[in-house]
Amino acid sequence: MVPSRGCVAVAATGVVALGLLTGCTSGPSGRSLECRAAPYQHRIASGDLERDALRGPARGDVANGVFVHRLVLDAGALTVRPPRAHDRAGYQGNDALCEVMASQTTNNFTIGRQSRDTIAAGLARVTVDASRPSLLQQMYGDAAPKRPPAARYRDRLAWVVVVSPPAVRFNGSMPCAPLSARERASRHNYLVFVVDAQTGGDALLYTEGGYGVPCASIRVSGPYVDVPLTAASLPWRLVSMAPNGSAARIAVDVTPCDDNKPAAFTENPTGPPRIRVRVSRPFGPPCGPARTVVLIARPYAVGTRFVGALAHAPVGPDVGDG
């Protein structure tokens, strides 16, 4: 959606740089970003999978969908600044947020649904040192999955989403000297997604130095810069149904950048069977012309049959439980 011509800049109290943009139909509009397909939810304590509230400065750096303070990580390897008065986003920040929630960390933790206190998301001008090593490459070496090259960000307008990973817990069997106050102040356990504010593409995943390190005795590594992928649920069309209902042939359109072969999943063990087709792909619009592939969808349980019409799962960023 194109910003209205009535956008006006309003300086936030106590902030030298631009604080808020009001009256805009794209980007900052006096409210925080929110993914409609995956609304914010209260944190639920679940042992080792509990996600802690976001620590450090990032939560206070964002107001109403805009960064109002500068955020600098790892001695300037990532610098996030408030946008300029004339900056306008051509791509919806809510859409960028949905794609972030549908993605994963480099070590395969799902970002998933968030709570309001676990995330900071807003429009900003971003500079990233793209020469930083890739965590994916370090983990897998030559067997690392192929990704597009990292985009260049130098004072570039972008949607920035800061999240924290699931909390790291110990059961008492491993001694762990806690971090000092100075270490806690400099290491926030941040994962920062950067998405071009005009196209919705060129996404980067910045892993802060010391990410996931809970103990003073563990060597700090990083920071890292990788190209993230997001999970997408694709539209499909029924081609044919086996006469006995044991399988269905469905057609889907995939793009050249889709990272994995599309797979059909049958959901809903009771009620109408719902089919979801999932791929991983770069953020933003399609990277090239689509081609059609035909998949086989089978009932939820082995030995059963499809009964009645097949239902369609929601399409778009796939947060996993929509």
C-alpha positions as CSV (number, residue, x, y, z in Angstrom):
1,M,0.0,0.0,0.0
2,V,1.4,3.4,-0.9
3,P,1.7,5.9,1.9
4,S,-0.8,8.8,1.9
5,R,0.4,12.2,0.9
6,G,-0.8,13.4,4.3
7,C,2.0,11.8,6.3
8,V,3.6,14.2,8.7
9,A,6.6,13.8,11.0
10,V,6.3,14.2,14.7
11,A,9.4,14.4,16.9
12,A,9.1,12.2,20.0
13,T,9.8,13.9,23.3
14,G,13.5,13.7,24.3
15,V,14.5,12.2,21.0
16,V,16.8,14.2,18.7
17,A,16.1,12.1,15.6
18,L,12.7,11.5,14.1
19,G,10.5,9.6,16.6
20,L,7.1,8.9,15.0
21,L,5.4,9.2,11.6
22,T,1.7,9.8,11.9
23,G,-0.9,9.6,9.2
24,C,0.9,7.0,7.1
25,T,-0.9,4.1,5.5
26,S,2.3,2.1,5.0
27,G,4.7,1.6,7.9
28,P,4.5,3.7,11.0
29,S,0.9,4.7,11.8
30,G,0.8,5.3,15.5
31,R,0.6,1.6,16.4
32,S,3.0,-1.3,16.9
33,L,3.5,-4.0,14.2
34,E,1.4,-7.1,14.5
35,C,1.0,-10.2,12.4
36,R,-2.8,-10.8,12.0
37,A,-2.2,-14.4,11.1
38,A,-0.3,-14.9,14.4
39,P,-1.5,-12.4,17.0
40,Y,0.7,-11.8,20.1
41,Q,0.0,-14.2,22.9
42,H,1.0,-14.4,26.6
43,R,4.1,-16.3,27.4
44,I,3.5,-19.8,28.7
45,A,5.9,-21.4,31.1
46,S,7.0,-24.7,29.5
47,G,10.3,-25.7,31.0
48,D,13.2,-25.5,28.7
49,L,11.1,-24.1,25.9
50,E,10.0,-21.0,27.8
51,R,10.9,-17.9,26.0
52,D,12.2,-15.1,28.2
53,A,11.3,-11.5,27.8
54,L,13.6,-9.5,25.6
55,R,16.4,-8.1,27.6
56,G,18.6,-5.0,27.1
57,P,17.8,-1.9,25.2
58,A,15.8,-3.0,22.1
59,R,12.4,-2.9,23.7
60,G,12.8,0.7,24.7
61,D,14.2,1.6,21.3
62,V,10.9,1.1,19.5
63,A,7.7,3.1,19.8
64,N,4.6,2.7,17.6
65,G,6.4,0.7,15.0
66,V,9.4,3.0,14.6
67,F,12.9,2.8,16.1
68,V,13.3,6.1,18.1
69,H,16.8,5.4,19.5
70,R,19.9,4.1,18.0
71,L,20.8,0.4,18.6
72,V,24.4,-0.6,18.1
73,L,25.6,-4.2,18.6
74,D,29.1,-5.8,18.5
75,A,31.0,-2.5,18.2
76,G,29.0,-1.4,15.2
77,A,28.7,-4.7,13.2
78,L,25.0,-3.8,13.3
79,T,23.7,-0.3,13.6
80,V,20.1,0.6,13.7
81,R,19.1,4.3,13.6
82,P,15.7,6.1,13.6
83,P,14.3,6.7,10.1
84,R,14.5,10.2,8.5
85,A,11.5,12.5,8.3
86,H,10.8,11.8,4.6
87,D,11.2,8.0,4.8
88,R,8.3,5.9,3.6
89,A,8.0,2.2,3.5
90,G,6.6,0.6,0.3
91,Y,6.2,-2.9,2.0
92,Q,4.0,-3.4,5.0
93,G,5.8,-4.0,8.2
94,N,3.1,-6.3,9.4
95,D,3.8,-8.6,6.5
96,A,7.5,-8.6,7.3
97,L,6.7,-9.5,10.9
98,C,4.6,-12.5,9.7
99,E,7.5,-13.8,7.6
100,V,9.9,-13.5,10.6
101,M,7.5,-15.5,12.7
102,A,7.4,-18.1,10.0
103,S,11.1,-18.5,9.9
104,Q,13.8,-20.2,12.0
105,T,17.1,-19.4,13.7
106,T,20.2,-20.8,12.0
107,N,20.3,-23.7,14.4
108,N,16.7,-24.5,13.6
109,F,14.7,-23.0,16.5
110,T,11.4,-21.9,15.2
111,I,10.7,-18.2,15.8
112,G,7.0,-18.7,15.9
113,R,4.3,-16.7,17.7
114,Q,5.6,-14.0,20.1
115,S,4.4,-12.1,23.1
116,R,4.5,-8.3,23.3
117,D,7.5,-8.5,25.7
118,T,9.6,-10.9,23.6
119,I,10.0,-8.8,20.5
120,A,10.9,-5.3,19.3
121,A,9.8,-4.5,15.7
122,G,9.9,-1.3,13.7
123,L,11.1,0.8,10.8
124,A,14.7,2.0,10.9
125,R,17.8,2.8,8.9
126,V,20.2,-0.1,9.1
127,T,23.9,-0.7,8.5
128,V,25.2,-4.3,8.6
129,D,28.7,-5.5,8.2
130,A,28.1,-8.2,5.6
131,S,31.7,-9.5,5.9
132,R,30.8,-11.2,9.2
133,P,30.9,-15.0,8.9
134,S,27.9,-17.1,8.3
135,L,26.8,-19.3,11.2
136,L,25.2,-21.7,8.8
137,Q,28.5,-22.1,7.0
138,Q,30.3,-22.6,10.3
139,M,27.9,-25.2,11.4
140,Y,27.7,-27.3,8.2
141,G,30.8,-26.4,6.2
142,D,30.7,-27.4,2.6
143,A,27.4,-29.2,3.2
144,A,25.6,-26.0,4.2
145,P,22.4,-25.4,2.4
146,K,22.7,-23.0,-0.5
147,R,21.4,-19.5,0.1
148,P,21.4,-16.2,-1.9
149,P,24.3,-13.9,-1.2
150,A,23.9,-11.5,1.7
151,A,22.5,-8.1,0.7
152,R,24.3,-4.9,1.3
153,Y,22.8,-2.7,4.0
154,R,24.4,0.7,4.5
155,D,22.0,3.3,6.0
156,R,19.2,1.4,4.2
157,L,15.5,1.7,5.2
158,A,14.4,-1.6,6.6
159,W,12.0,-3.3,8.9
160,V,13.9,-4.6,11.9
161,V,12.6,-7.3,14.2
162,V,14.6,-8.2,17.3
163,V,13.7,-11.4,19.1
164,S,15.2,-13.6,21.8
165,P,15.5,-17.4,21.5
166,P,14.0,-20.0,23.9
167,A,15.6,-19.6,27.3
168,V,18.7,-21.8,28.0
169,R,18.2,-23.8,31.2
170,F,20.4,-26.1,33.2
171,N,19.2,-28.9,35.5
172,G,21.9,-28.4,38.0
173,S,24.3,-31.1,36.6
174,M,26.4,-28.5,34.8
175,P,28.2,-25.9,36.8
176,C,27.7,-22.5,35.3
177,A,29.4,-19.3,36.5
178,P,26.9,-16.5,35.8
179,L,27.7,-13.6,33.6
180,S,29.1,-10.5,35.2
181,A,27.1,-7.3,35.1
182,R,29.3,-5.9,32.4
183,E,28.9,-9.1,30.3
184,R,25.1,-9.0,30.7
185,A,25.1,-5.4,29.6
186,S,27.0,-6.1,26.4
187,R,25.4,-9.5,25.4
188,H,21.6,-9.4,25.0
189,N,21.1,-12.8,23.2
190,Y,19.6,-11.0,20.3
191,L,18.5,-12.3,16.9
192,V,17.9,-9.4,14.5
193,F,15.9,-9.9,11.3
194,V,16.4,-7.1,8.7
195,V,14.0,-6.8,5.8
196,D,14.1,-4.2,3.0
197,A,11.3,-1.7,3.6
198,Q,10.6,-1.2,-0.1
199,T,10.5,-4.7,-1.5
200,G,10.1,-7.1,1.5
201,G,13.2,-9.0,0.2
202,D,16.9,-9.0,0.9
203,A,16.4,-10.3,4.4
204,L,19.3,-10.8,6.7
205,L,19.5,-12.7,10.0
206,Y,22.0,-11.1,12.4
207,T,23.1,-13.3,15.3
208,E,24.6,-11.3,18.1
209,G,28.0,-12.1,19.4
210,G,27.7,-14.4,22.4
211,Y,24.2,-15.5,21.3
212,G,23.0,-18.4,23.5
213,V,25.9,-18.3,25.9
214,P,24.6,-18.4,29.5
215,C,27.9,-18.9,31.3
216,A,30.9,-16.7,31.8
217,S,33.2,-19.8,31.2
218,I,32.0,-20.4,27.6
219,R,33.9,-18.9,24.8
220,V,32.1,-16.1,23.0
221,S,31.8,-16.4,19.2
222,G,30.1,-14.3,16.5
223,P,28.5,-12.1,15.4
224,Y,27.2,-13.8,12.3
225,V,25.2,-12.7,9.3
226,D,23.1,-15.2,7.3
227,V,20.3,-15.1,4.8
228,P,17.1,-16.5,6.4
229,L,14.3,-18.4,4.8
230,T,10.7,-18.2,5.7
231,A,8.1,-21.1,5.6
232,A,5.2,-20.5,3.3
233,S,1.9,-22.4,2.9
234,L,1.1,-22.6,-0.8
235,P,-2.3,-22.6,-2.6
236,W,-3.0,-25.9,-4.3
237,R,-5.7,-27.3,-6.7
238,L,-7.2,-30.7,-6.8
239,V,-6.2,-32.7,-9.9
240,S,-7.8,-36.0,-9.2
241,M,-8.9,-38.3,-6.4
242,A,-8.2,-42.0,-6.2
243,P,-11.5,-43.9,-6.7
244,N,-11.2,-45.5,-3.2
245,G,-10.2,-42.2,-1.5
246,S,-6.8,-43.5,-0.6
247,A,-4.9,-40.6,-2.1
248,A,-5.3,-37.3,-4.0
249,R,-3.2,-35.6,-6.7
250,I,-2.9,-31.9,-6.2
251,A,-1.0,-29.2,-8.2
252,V,1.0,-26.4,-6.7
253,D,3.1,-23.6,-8.2
254,V,6.7,-23.3,-6.9
255,T,9.4,-20.7,-7.6
256,P,13.1,-21.2,-8.5
257,C,14.2,-20.1,-5.0
258,D,12.1,-22.5,-3.0
259,D,14.6,-24.2,-0.8
260,N,13.0,-27.6,-0.4
261,K,10.7,-29.8,-2.4
262,P,7.1,-29.0,-1.6
263,A,5.5,-31.5,0.7
264,A,1.8,-32.0,1.3
265,F,0.5,-32.5,4.9
266,T,-2.9,-33.7,5.8
267,E,-4.2,-32.1,9.0
268,N,-7.4,-32.6,11.1
269,P,-7.6,-36.3,12.0
270,T,-11.3,-35.6,12.7
271,G,-13.6,-33.6,10.5
272,P,-12.9,-32.5,6.9
273,P,-9.2,-33.3,6.0
274,R,-7.2,-30.1,5.6
275,I,-4.3,-30.1,3.2
276,R,-1.2,-27.9,3.7
277,V,1.6,-27.6,1.2
278,R,4.8,-26.1,2.8
279,V,8.0,-24.8,1.3
280,S,10.9,-22.7,2.6
281,R,11.9,-19.6,0.5
282,P,13.5,-16.2,0.8
283,F,11.5,-13.3,2.2
284,G,9.6,-11.1,-0.2
285,P,8.0,-11.5,-3.6
286,P,8.6,-14.5,-5.9
287,C,12.2,-14.6,-7.2
288,G,11.2,-15.8,-10.7
289,P,8.6,-17.5,-12.8
290,A,6.7,-20.3,-11.2
291,R,6.4,-23.9,-12.4
292,T,3.7,-26.4,-11.6
293,V,4.4,-29.6,-9.8
294,V,1.9,-32.4,-8.9
295,L,2.1,-33.9,-5.4
296,I,0.4,-36.9,-3.8
297,A,-1.6,-36.1,-0.6
298,R,-2.6,-39.0,1.6
299,P,-5.0,-39.3,4.6
300,Y,-3.9,-38.3,8.0
301,A,-3.7,-41.9,9.3
302,V,-2.3,-44.9,7.4
303,G,-4.9,-47.2,6.1
304,T,-7.7,-44.7,6.2
305,R,-9.5,-42.9,3.3
306,F,-10.4,-39.4,2.4
307,V,-14.1,-38.8,3.0
308,G,-15.8,-35.8,1.5
309,A,-14.3,-32.7,0.1
310,L,-10.7,-31.7,1.0
311,A,-10.3,-28.5,2.9
312,H,-7.5,-25.9,2.2
313,A,-5.1,-24.7,4.9
314,P,-4.5,-21.0,5.2
315,V,-1.9,-19.7,2.7
316,G,0.9,-17.3,3.2
317,P,3.6,-17.3,5.9
318,D,3.3,-20.5,7.8
319,V,3.8,-20.0,11.5
320,G,3.0,-23.7,12.1
321,D,-0.4,-23.7,13.9
322,G,-2.6,-21.5,11.8
